[in-house]
Amino acid sequence: MNKRSKHHDDATPDLFADLGEASAGSSQAADEGAEPEPPQAAQGNVQAALHDNQALFALLDRWVERGWLRALDRALASFFEREVSDAPPLLLLAAALASHQLGRGHVCLDLAQTLAAPDLALSLPPEGDDLSDPPPLPSELLTELDLATWRDILHHPALVADGNEPPGNTPLVRSERDGNVRLYLRRYWQYEQDIRGLIGSRLTATTDTDADTVTLARALAALFTPGHELDWQQAACALASRSRFAVITGGPGTGKTTTVVKLLALLQALALGETAPAGSATPRPLRIRLAAPTGKAAARLNESIAKQVQNLSLVELAAAVGQQGVDISTLRNSIPTEVTTLHRLLGSRPDTRHFRHHAGNPLALDALVIDEASMVDIEMMAAVLTALPPKARLILLGDKDQLASVEAGAVLGDLCQRAEGGHYTPATCDWLQRVTGTPIPERYKDEGGQPLDQAIAMLRVSHRFDAKSGIGQLAEAVNRPLGSDHGQKEKKRAVREIFGTDGKSRYADIARLALADADDPALDRLVVNGNPAGFINGGAGRHDRRGEPIASPRGYAHYLEVMQAARPAQPYFGEGDERQPYDDWARQVLAAHGHFQLLCALRKGPWGIEGLNPRIGHALRRAGWLKASDLELEQGWFEGRPVLVTRNDYGLGLMNGDIGITLAVPEARSATDTPGRTLLRVAFPTSDGSGNIKWVLPSRLQAVETVFAMTVHKSQGSEFTHTALLLPDAPNPILTRELVYTGITRARDWLTLAETGRGMLDEAVTREVVRVSGLGRLLI
Ligand SMILES: Nc1ncnc2c1ncn2[C@@H]1O[C@H](COP(=O)(O)OP(=O)(O)OP(=O)(O)O)[C@@H](O)[C@H]1O
């Protein structure tokens, strides 16, 4: 970062153009810079911080010390102060708070909301804070401030631009709408503008394969069984086939994958059935790519999509399009099954946030499907849209009610704000009725429906969880929004009732484990053996929808048992095909590991992953499943250690979210080597869905953590046969409806809710995440 003089008179300093770098650099500058105000400066008159920069920075320092604000946020304000001598304290405060919101998932600082609930603008209190000698709160600081005064202060030609004016180059942008004011770091304001512009232009454009209604109706009839009631999967296919931008949202098991496979078949059938362009012998299939935000999510979609494409009956569809129909195997082969990560698709490059593909070097494709789109943050969504050729389609799949991305933005949630109500215009309803053959229920019609509404379909029937499934019922009860007819009390009761009033679950697939405290040995038993006794009938005798028996719930002992029992006898590790026994073993252990996962809300303390991981290691060692020293369990490597990759590593081909298991393999690589000691290697499934195993030496793994316990945030995009969700015993703002819903819906066959019964479930299900952004408002 080049330094500027304090008194330069350039009204819009260009070094602010990319705040990511500016703020990162300034963090260091601030750390180095001697700003020796004693913290006491903020203790006397709190209000002084509104009028005096020294007092403000003393207060910010105390917030940083407490972990209420990030050093980066304070550094940004300090950087602005150094660069622009006359920046008022209230502007610098707003800048620090706007920066802080990014770290908490919000895209901007909403001034009205901040004034209504000032303390929510900080991370207050962070996990593990002892609350002694607290610094003054934002509510004490802002008690007398009103919106108009604060807004008027956010005018500074070098620092703040008006979002309604032509774009400038200031580091901050002020956006005023509907009497409210939002302050953005420019980069994030620009992402919103890009997303709005690029989705907006897709919504108004017609598609190349704008099939005539008769052909489309015939093709849809070939893919879906006719019925009297609207089939939302069919409607979703229809809507997505006519727009360059489409969203298909739905809860777990509502058929998002099933629908998108049919949609891909439909799009390819329509493309192959088109009359060939002059000069070319045959019509060209569309170039379609499938992607997901994490390696884990990509691998999961890969597996389910490949299966579904194989099972899809294409005979009628192939006959329904074109003059003589299309060739079935050409059609099947044209449906992609390989799923990549978004980072890989865009071509990420080390040490820069810029991708190889962008507007100047667009992706070579006609359609892109993104699964688990709720995990895509605003920066990535803007990058994807920018790199898409204008004529390419974008189809987003995801569950709008899941936790949003860890990074700023909740793009899918913003886009789907009105999905529940449909809001289809009479013209859309008429068209849908013509192509699907069924009428659209009145309650989904809206004369005032917006273009975005017409591109969104919500799948509403779960095909995985029926009325007998406690997991499905619980997810539904937790997810139900609070409304006038469904207040907090009713919601808490509805959720509690699912577990039964006598402590015995009413449903075969869910159990509640009451813990006395964080040290309760019942938690150890749960993680070791899965606590089948907590389920009706000990978890025995259940069958899935196809009548196949469901194995009773397990804990981590299961994969460790497979690890021990299936260990290959081959005394050398092997290369290529010779490694087969070890690859098979790793595949079995990894599959067994997917049978159980403990999820928790926090990172720190006895209820967070940092406390739980060593504790579970000790419990498994006591039960005889692990052999490791205390030091190895707490900080080192040991056989059986499951690890989660926490940062993409392109060199190793590992993605954030990948899970591997540490296994001891012979050091000898071939039959001719002298057999000897064993060596620890971590086995990861490759993310290409091939089922191959990647063996990595622990020393090469830069960013991994033990994953006996996993945060719910990290579990998105994954599914476990038995999921145990552990709630802490004290209130925490992180406990929200979205978090509990996301945790519950990771369970495929069994769910255990472990908690102390001190009301944290009640508290969580009645608190909703509010992500501040201007996107929903911009698009409707
Ligand atoms: N219309 C349907 N009729 C019967 N079964 C269906 C239907 N749609 C989907 N299924 C079945 O329901 C299960 C879940 O479907 P699918 O995997 O497509 O859902 P999803 O929404 O993608 O799930 P996830 O929550 O895992 O993302 C699958 O076994 C699928 O075969």
The ligand as an SDF file (V2000), in Angstrom:
LIG
                    3D

 31 33  0  0  0  0  0  0  0  0999 V2000
  -41.6150  -36.2830   -6.8430 N   0  0  0  0  0  0  0  0  0  0  0  0
  -41.0440  -37.2230   -6.1200 C   0  0  0  0  0  0  0  0  0  0  0  0
  -41.7000  -38.3510   -5.8370 N   0  0  0  0  0  0  0  0  0  0  0  0
  -41.1370  -39.3230   -5.0850 C   0  0  0  0  0  0  0  0  0  0  0  0
  -39.8920  -39.2660   -4.5810 N   0  0  0  0  0  0  0  0  0  0  0  0
  -39.1830  -38.1540   -4.8270 C   0  0  0  0  0  0  0  0  0  0  0  0
  -39.7130  -37.0890   -5.6030 C   0  0  0  0  0  0  0  0  0  0  0  0
  -38.7850  -36.1170   -5.6790 N   0  0  0  0  0  0  0  0  0  0  0  0
  -37.7250  -36.5510   -4.9900 C   0  0  0  0  0  0  0  0  0  0  0  0
  -37.9590  -37.7850   -4.4940 N   0  0  0  0  0  0  0  0  0  0  0  0
  -37.0240  -38.5730   -3.6630 C   0  0  0  0  0  0  0  0  0  0  0  0
  -36.7890  -37.8550   -2.4560 O   0  0  0  0  0  0  0  0  0  0  0  0
  -35.4330  -37.9690   -2.0590 C   0  0  0  0  0  0  0  0  0  0  0  0
  -34.8190  -36.5800   -1.9530 C   0  0  0  0  0  0  0  0  0  0  0  0
  -34.7560  -35.9950   -3.2450 O   0  0  0  0  0  0  0  0  0  0  0  0
  -33.5980  -35.0000   -3.6690 P   0  0  0  0  0  0  0  0  0  0  0  0
  -32.2780  -35.5640   -3.3050 O   0  0  0  0  0  0  0  0  0  0  0  0
  -33.8400  -34.6280   -5.0770 O   0  0  0  0  0  0  0  0  0  0  0  0
  -33.9440  -33.7830   -2.7200 O   0  0  0  0  0  0  0  0  0  0  0  0
  -33.0530  -32.5250   -2.3560 P   0  0  0  0  0  0  0  0  0  0  0  0
  -34.0000  -31.4070   -2.1060 O   0  0  0  0  0  0  0  0  0  0  0  0
  -32.0310  -32.3120   -3.4010 O   0  0  0  0  0  0  0  0  0  0  0  0
  -32.4010  -33.0230   -1.0260 O   0  0  0  0  0  0  0  0  0  0  0  0
  -31.2520  -32.3530   -0.1600 P   0  0  0  0  0  0  0  0  0  0  0  0
  -31.9310  -31.8100    1.0120 O   0  0  0  0  0  0  0  0  0  0  0  0
  -30.4090  -33.5340    0.1650 O   0  0  0  0  0  0  0  0  0  0  0  0
  -30.5530  -31.3450   -0.9840 O   0  0  0  0  0  0  0  0  0  0  0  0
  -34.7490  -38.8150   -3.1100 C   0  0  0  0  0  0  0  0  0  0  0  0
  -34.7230  -40.1300   -2.6290 O   0  0  0  0  0  0  0  0  0  0  0  0
  -35.6730  -38.7020   -4.3120 C   0  0  0  0  0  0  0  0  0  0  0  0
  -35.6030  -39.8490   -5.1180 O   0  0  0  0  0  0  0  0  0  0  0  0
  1  2  1  0
  2  3  1  0
  2  7  2  0
  3  4  2  0
  4  5  1  0
  5  6  2  0
  6  7  1  0
  6 10  1  0
  7  8  1  0
  8  9  2  0
  9 10  1  0
 10 11  1  0
 11 12  1  0
 11 30  1  0
 12 13  1  0
 13 14  1  0
 13 28  1  0
 14 15  1  0
 15 16  1  0
 16 17  2  0
 16 18  1  0
 16 19  1  0
 19 20  1  0
 20 21  2  0
 20 22  1  0
 20 23  1  0
 23 24  1  0
 24 25  2  0
 24 26  1  0
 24 27  1  0
 28 29  1  0
 28 30  1  0
 30 31  1  0
M  END
$$$$
